[in-house]
Amino acid sequence: MIYFLSDAHLGAGYIADGRKQEREIASWLDSIGADATELWLLGDIIDYWFEYRNVVPRGFTRFLGALARLADSGVKITWLKGNHDIWMTDYLTSEIGCRVVDGVVDTVIDGRRFVMEHGDGVGRRPLLFRAMRRLFRSRTARVFYAAVHPRWTVGFAHAWSHSSRKQGGYSGGASAVDNLVRWAEDYEAAHGKVDFFVFGHLHYAGQCRLASGSVLTTLGDCYSAMSYASFDGKSIELGKIGHDE
């Protein structure tokens, strides 16, 4: 089985019981170890992550431990950067063996072609959103941000995240999904037939079939809906952590 998860936002101040959420996710990760061959994390798994040369944020012990157990058992783990965990470098790769990717992934899994991205970097986006995304990914911004003591940057980052979520953030909906559908159709026109498109970011769990027959899945979130997706070699299905029998 191949599993897909996104938008857990671990550590976010707006999650009522973050420790309970982390335990539920870690328990689920342990449970899939029996049949998982790959795990895809499609971004915003941690609400804020910034790696200094020799320092990483505190917390997430149970979650990272569960990832390490999966990796040690032979499960291939790939983490696509989102807009909240863009500043990952080599820590997860060196400590856990997790492959970290930024941008669109076009790959074949069990003979089926998958195209995946967190979701913030595809489709039409407002000019301000695109400018901020470019700024946050710039090397210059990273260097200047790293020069500020964490006592200031961590609080600033969490306050920004809380304010964004309070204002609605970039929520899912018909227009947001349509935006992804248009992008997927354009991608197929330029690059050929795709079997499955998978995205996070929208905090909306759903699936639709394109005119070409391709299936587009948006993963939802993993703090309210607690949703994920799984692929058995034939079809991709949505599920809920804590609701599987």
N, C-alpha and C positions, 0 to 999 in steps of 0.2 A: 504494500500500500504506500501511496505517496500522500503526504499531508501538507496543507497550506494554512497559514495563520497570519493575521496582520492586526495592527492597531490595538495592541494591548495597553499601550500608554502606561506601562508599569512606572509607578512613582508619581503619577499625576495627583495633584492636590484635590482635584474634583472627584476622585474615586472614593466613595464612602468608606470602604474597608479594603485598603490596598493589600494588607497582609493576607486576608482571605482570598482575594483575587489571585495573588501570586501563588498561594498554596494550591488553588484549584487548577491553575495552568500547569504548575509543576507536576501535580498528580496526573493530569491528562497526558503530559509528555511521558511520564513513566509508563502509563497504560498503553501507549501506542508502540512502545519498544518491542512488543512481541511480534508485530507484523510490519512495522515501518522499514522501508529501505531508504527513503528520502524525506526530509522535512524542509519546506520552503517557508521562510519568514519574510513577508512582503512589506516590511517597513513599519515604523512607528511602534515597534514592539516596546521600546523604552521611551518614556515621555521626554526625557532629556539625557543625552549622552555626549560627553566631550572627553576625548583622550588627550591628556598631556603626555609628555615624553615618558614619565615614570609614574603617573597617577591616573586612576580612573575613578568615576563616581562610586560612592558607597551604596550598599543595598543590593537587591536582586539576587541574594545568595541562593535561595531555593530554586529560582528560575535558571540561573547559570549552572547550578549543580545538576539539574535535570537535563539541560542541554549537553553537559559534559558526559553524563551517563549514556545518553543516546549516541554521542559521537564515539565514545569508547567501545560501544557495542557494535559499531560498524555502520551506523546510520549516517548518510551523507546529508549535511546541513548547509543550506545556502541562505544567506541573509541579504535581502535587497534593501538598500538604504531608503528611508522615508524622509519626510521633511522635519521630523523630530530627532532622528538618530543619524543625521547626515555626517556627523563628525566622528565616525568610527574609522580607525585605521587598522592596526595589526594586532590589537590585544586579543580579540575573540579568535582570530586565526591562530595565533601562537599558543594561546592557553587552552582552547577547546578544539581547534581544528575546523572551525566554521569558515566557510568561504564567504567573503563579503563582496557584494557587487553594487555598483551605482549605475542606474539607467535601465534600459530595456534589455530583457533576456529573451533570446529566441533559441529554443533548445528542443531536443527530441527526448521524450520520456516514454519508455515502453512502446516505441514505434509511433507515438503520436506527437505532433508538433505543438508545442506550447509557446505562447508569447506572454511575458509577464512584466509588470512594472508596479512600483508602489501605487501610482495613479496620479501623483501631483505633477509628473513631468510629461504627460501625454494629453493630447487634445487641446482645445482652445482654453486659454487662461487669461484673466485680466492682466493688463500691462503692469500694474503695481505688484501683483502676485509673481509675475515672471521676473520682475526686477529684483524683488526680495529673494527669490529662489537663487538667482544668479549671484547675488551678493553673499548669501550664506555659504555657497559652494566655492567661493573664491579663496585662493591661498592667502591673499593679503588679509582678508577678514579673519581667517583662522589664526594667523600670526598675531594680529593685534588683540584678538579675543583671549588668546592664551597668555598674553602679557598681563592681563587683569587677574587679580587674586580670586580664587573660586568663591570666597565668602560673598563676593559681589555678583559674579556671573551666574552661579547656581540659582540664587534667589531671583535674579532678573529673568532667567530662562523659565522658571516655574511660574512666575507672575505673568509673563507673556502668554504662556500656554493656557493658564487659567482664564485670562481675559479673553483669549481667542475662543475657547470653548464656551464661555458664558455668552458671547455674542453670536454663537451658533457655529463658529468655525466654518470649515468647508464641508457642509453636510450633504448627504446623498439626496436623491430625488430623481424624478423623471428627466429633467433637463440635464442633470449631471451624468446619468447613465447614457442618455442620448449622445452626449459629448464623447463618451468612450466608444460608443457604437460607431459613430462617424470616423473616429480615429482608427478603429479596428478595420473598418471597411477600406479606408484609404491605405492602411498598412498591407492588407491582402492584395489590393490592386497593384501595389508597388513591389511586394515581395513574395507573392504567391499564397496559396491556400494554407490556412492555419486551422488546427483542430480545436484548440482551446486557448482563449484569452483569460487571464486571471489578474485582477487588480485589487488593491486595498484602498485606503485613503477616504473613501466616501462614507464610511461608517454605516453602510447599507448592505445587507446581505440579500443577494438575489441572482437570478440567472435569466438569460435570454438567448435566443438562437438568431444568428444573423441570416441574411438572405442566402449566404453561401453554404449554410449548414453549420458553421462554426458556433461553438457555445462560448458565451461571455459570462464570466462569474465575477461578482464583486463580493468580497469576503465578509463584510460587516465589521464588527469590532469584537474585542475580547475583554471588555469590562462591563458592558451592559447586555448586549445580545449573547456574548460568549460563543460566537460562531466560528466555524472553521470549515474547510473543505477537504475532501479526500478523493483520491483517484485510484481505481482498482485495475487499471489497464484498459478499461473500456469507456467508463463514464465518470464524470466528476459530480460529486454530491455534496450538498451543504449539511452540516450537522451542528449540534450545540454541546459544548462542554458541560458535563453534569446532567445531560438529558439522554444520554445514550444507554440503551439497555443491552 
